[in-house]
Every structure is written in C-alpha cells, then in structure tokens.
Amino acid sequence: MEKEIVSECANCGKVVYCHGGFLEGVQEGKELFCFACYEMKKS
C-alpha cells in the first residue's frame, strides 16, 4: 500500500500520512496532529 502525504502536524511539523485509507494522525477542528503530539495535548 502506498502512503500519501496529507499535511504536517500543527504542533511539531512532522509529516502526517494517509496509509491504506487510514489517517496516521488526528484531526481536531481545522488542525491536524501526529499521534504523539495529540497524546501530549490531551494530557
């Protein structure tokens, strides 16, 4: 399966991909976060 670049994390700038129809990050409102930054944000 191919990875497609979706955007960058709004916090750290890491590239967020879509892989096989699965977004490898979390969208909150109009912002997109990598999983690591989203977990830190929730805490």
Chimera marker file (.cmm) of the C-alpha trace (Angstrom):
<marker_set name="trace">
<marker id="1" x="0.000" y="0.000" z="0.000" r="1" g="1" b="0" radius="0.5"/>
<marker id="2" x="1.088" y="3.494" z="-0.758" r="1" g="1" b="0" radius="0.5"/>
<marker id="3" x="1.486" y="6.292" z="1.751" r="1" g="1" b="0" radius="0.5"/>
<marker id="4" x="0.175" y="9.677" z="0.715" r="1" g="1" b="0" radius="0.5"/>
<marker id="5" x="1.239" y="12.915" z="2.378" r="1" g="1" b="0" radius="0.5"/>
<marker id="6" x="-1.776" y="14.658" z="3.879" r="1" g="1" b="0" radius="0.5"/>
<marker id="7" x="-0.273" y="17.597" z="5.765" r="1" g="1" b="0" radius="0.5"/>
<marker id="8" x="2.083" y="18.484" z="8.605" r="1" g="1" b="0" radius="0.5"/>
<marker id="9" x="1.427" y="18.279" z="12.330" r="1" g="1" b="0" radius="0.5"/>
<marker id="10" x="0.198" y="21.657" z="13.594" r="1" g="1" b="0" radius="0.5"/>
<marker id="11" x="2.464" y="21.300" z="16.639" r="1" g="1" b="0" radius="0.5"/>
<marker id="12" x="5.805" y="19.750" z="15.597" r="1" g="1" b="0" radius="0.5"/>
<marker id="13" x="5.713" y="19.931" z="11.790" r="1" g="1" b="0" radius="0.5"/>
<marker id="14" x="6.113" y="16.160" z="11.277" r="1" g="1" b="0" radius="0.5"/>
<marker id="15" x="4.581" y="14.932" z="8.011" r="1" g="1" b="0" radius="0.5"/>
<marker id="16" x="1.236" y="13.159" z="8.531" r="1" g="1" b="0" radius="0.5"/>
<marker id="17" x="0.337" y="10.433" z="6.028" r="1" g="1" b="0" radius="0.5"/>
<marker id="18" x="-2.717" y="8.555" z="4.862" r="1" g="1" b="0" radius="0.5"/>
<marker id="19" x="-1.833" y="4.858" z="4.543" r="1" g="1" b="0" radius="0.5"/>
<marker id="20" x="-4.328" y="2.457" z="3.035" r="1" g="1" b="0" radius="0.5"/>
<marker id="21" x="-7.237" y="4.793" z="3.785" r="1" g="1" b="0" radius="0.5"/>
<marker id="22" x="-6.143" y="5.280" z="7.405" r="1" g="1" b="0" radius="0.5"/>
<marker id="23" x="-5.093" y="8.754" z="8.577" r="1" g="1" b="0" radius="0.5"/>
<marker id="24" x="-1.883" y="8.440" z="10.599" r="1" g="1" b="0" radius="0.5"/>
<marker id="25" x="-2.786" y="11.368" z="12.818" r="1" g="1" b="0" radius="0.5"/>
<marker id="26" x="-5.727" y="13.099" z="14.478" r="1" g="1" b="0" radius="0.5"/>
<marker id="27" x="-7.770" y="15.976" z="13.118" r="1" g="1" b="0" radius="0.5"/>
<marker id="28" x="-9.190" y="18.319" z="15.719" r="1" g="1" b="0" radius="0.5"/>
<marker id="29" x="-11.223" y="21.143" z="14.259" r="1" g="1" b="0" radius="0.5"/>
<marker id="30" x="-9.160" y="22.584" z="11.429" r="1" g="1" b="0" radius="0.5"/>
<marker id="31" x="-5.841" y="21.343" z="12.856" r="1" g="1" b="0" radius="0.5"/>
<marker id="32" x="-4.068" y="18.053" z="12.207" r="1" g="1" b="0" radius="0.5"/>
<marker id="33" x="-1.726" y="16.475" z="14.763" r="1" g="1" b="0" radius="0.5"/>
<marker id="34" x="0.612" y="13.473" z="14.713" r="1" g="1" b="0" radius="0.5"/>
<marker id="35" x="-0.356" y="10.839" z="17.278" r="1" g="1" b="0" radius="0.5"/>
<marker id="36" x="2.495" y="11.793" z="19.666" r="1" g="1" b="0" radius="0.5"/>
<marker id="37" x="1.557" y="15.484" z="19.787" r="1" g="1" b="0" radius="0.5"/>
<marker id="38" x="-2.128" y="14.680" z="20.155" r="1" g="1" b="0" radius="0.5"/>
<marker id="39" x="-1.438" y="12.436" z="23.147" r="1" g="1" b="0" radius="0.5"/>
<marker id="40" x="0.689" y="15.168" z="24.774" r="1" g="1" b="0" radius="0.5"/>
<marker id="41" x="-2.056" y="17.739" z="24.054" r="1" g="1" b="0" radius="0.5"/>
<marker id="42" x="-4.710" y="15.558" z="25.739" r="1" g="1" b="0" radius="0.5"/>
<marker id="43" x="-2.654" y="15.214" z="28.932" r="1" g="1" b="0" radius="0.5"/>
<link id1="1" id2="2" r="1" g="1" b="0" radius="0.2"/>
<link id1="2" id2="3" r="1" g="1" b="0" radius="0.2"/>
<link id1="3" id2="4" r="1" g="1" b="0" radius="0.2"/>
<link id1="4" id2="5" r="1" g="1" b="0" radius="0.2"/>
<link id1="5" id2="6" r="1" g="1" b="0" radius="0.2"/>
<link id1="6" id2="7" r="1" g="1" b="0" radius="0.2"/>
<link id1="7" id2="8" r="1" g="1" b="0" radius="0.2"/>
<link id1="8" id2="9" r="1" g="1" b="0" radius="0.2"/>
<link id1="9" id2="10" r="1" g="1" b="0" radius="0.2"/>
<link id1="10" id2="11" r="1" g="1" b="0" radius="0.2"/>
<link id1="11" id2="12" r="1" g="1" b="0" radius="0.2"/>
<link id1="12" id2="13" r="1" g="1" b="0" radius="0.2"/>
<link id1="13" id2="14" r="1" g="1" b="0" radius="0.2"/>
<link id1="14" id2="15" r="1" g="1" b="0" radius="0.2"/>
<link id1="15" id2="16" r="1" g="1" b="0" radius="0.2"/>
<link id1="16" id2="17" r="1" g="1" b="0" radius="0.2"/>
<link id1="17" id2="18" r="1" g="1" b="0" radius="0.2"/>
<link id1="18" id2="19" r="1" g="1" b="0" radius="0.2"/>
<link id1="19" id2="20" r="1" g="1" b="0" radius="0.2"/>
<link id1="20" id2="21" r="1" g="1" b="0" radius="0.2"/>
<link id1="21" id2="22" r="1" g="1" b="0" radius="0.2"/>
<link id1="22" id2="23" r="1" g="1" b="0" radius="0.2"/>
<link id1="23" id2="24" r="1" g="1" b="0" radius="0.2"/>
<link id1="24" id2="25" r="1" g="1" b="0" radius="0.2"/>
<link id1="25" id2="26" r="1" g="1" b="0" radius="0.2"/>
<link id1="26" id2="27" r="1" g="1" b="0" radius="0.2"/>
<link id1="27" id2="28" r="1" g="1" b="0" radius="0.2"/>
<link id1="28" id2="29" r="1" g="1" b="0" radius="0.2"/>
<link id1="29" id2="30" r="1" g="1" b="0" radius="0.2"/>
<link id1="30" id2="31" r="1" g="1" b="0" radius="0.2"/>
<link id1="31" id2="32" r="1" g="1" b="0" radius="0.2"/>
<link id1="32" id2="33" r="1" g="1" b="0" radius="0.2"/>
<link id1="33" id2="34" r="1" g="1" b="0" radius="0.2"/>
<link id1="34" id2="35" r="1" g="1" b="0" radius="0.2"/>
<link id1="35" id2="36" r="1" g="1" b="0" radius="0.2"/>
<link id1="36" id2="37" r="1" g="1" b="0" radius="0.2"/>
<link id1="37" id2="38" r="1" g="1" b="0" radius="0.2"/>
<link id1="38" id2="39" r="1" g="1" b="0" radius="0.2"/>
<link id1="39" id2="40" r="1" g="1" b="0" radius="0.2"/>
<link id1="40" id2="41" r="1" g="1" b="0" radius="0.2"/>
<link id1="41" id2="42" r="1" g="1" b="0" radius="0.2"/>
<link id1="42" id2="43" r="1" g="1" b="0" radius="0.2"/>
</marker_set>
